[in-house]
């Protein structure tokens, strides 16, 4: 199939398919006569997998890493993705019910409790989380924790103070676009700070993966959002964009 035919079949734009090829995420064979891309069944299977991973919140860099692993298992990936999407389906249905009741409450036809007003917003019970964390990998986090544990009391205090200052500064950008020049300059500083202070050299993938943990691990989310509501989700997007743009 040509790139235009694949685009028409899947709904993925030609520009996006060209981008996937440029970053070696999905590179079909080339016709020897005219150099045009030719997509076979294997390419379409891979594209389907890429789209499922995107729906589950994975960055393109992480998708590429997963698909290139020697131990990548499509069956396991489909199973995990199914768990996540079923969880999201139930959560969205709950939120739709919340909206319906909220409209009735607004009209005076129904009385909602304060607790009922927040049905569907609880992101702490995702059955996909533990297995997704295994796929993302926690090595960078574990190594950093081990390094911190090896420091003296005063050294740990100094790192904690620096971290507090860092996230206080980052919180000032929370209402800006994650891909703005100012935010990405802050991500450059953040990336350098982590690599200087935690005894672990973060790869770009590990840095983006850490951002994913900020929103998938409630402990990270609660700690970071103390600096500003929504800061964890903002940083996850900004860190992912930083990693993707550095390749």
C-alpha positions, 0 to 999 in steps of 0.5 A: 500500500502507498502512504496515501492509501495507508492514510486513507485506511487508518486516518493517520495523516501522511505527514504523521506517517512521514514523521514516523519514518523519519524517526525510524518508528515505522519505516516501510520498504521503498520501491526500487523503481521510484523510491516511494514507500510501500507498506505491507501487512507487517507495517500495518500491524506495527502501526496498529500497535503504535496507535494503541500505545499512543491511546495509552499515553506513551510517548513516541520515544517510549513506543519506539523503545518498546517495539525494538526490544528483543523480548517485545510480546504483542500478546502481552502488549494487547492485554495491557492496552485492553486493561487500560482502555477498559479502565478508561471506558468505565471511568469515562462512563462514570464521568458522563453519569456525573455530568448528567447528574450535575445538569439535573442538580444545576436545574434543581431537579436533583441534589448531589452530595459533594462527594458525588460531584467528583465521581470519575476523577479518581485516577488512583486505581488504574489496573494498568499502572503496575504492569505499565511501570514494569514496561517503563522501567524504574531503574533510574528512580531506584538508582537515584534513591540508592544514591540519595541513601548513600549521602550524609544527613547534611548532603541529603538536606542540601539536595532536598533544598535544591529540589524544593527550589527547583519545583518551586521555580517550575511551578511558575510555568504551570499555566504556560504551554509545555512546548514554549521556549521558556518552559523548554529552557526550564526543562534543559535546566531540570535535565541537567540538575537531575544528571548532576545530583542523583548519581544516575545519568538519565537518558532522554527516554529515562527523563521522559519516563520519569515524567510519566511516573509523575502522573502514574504514581500517586506518590509523585503526583501528590508531592509535586502538585503541592507546588501547584495544582496540575504541575505533575501533568504539566511536567510530564508533557514538558519533559516528554516534549523535551526528550522528543525534541533532543533526538 
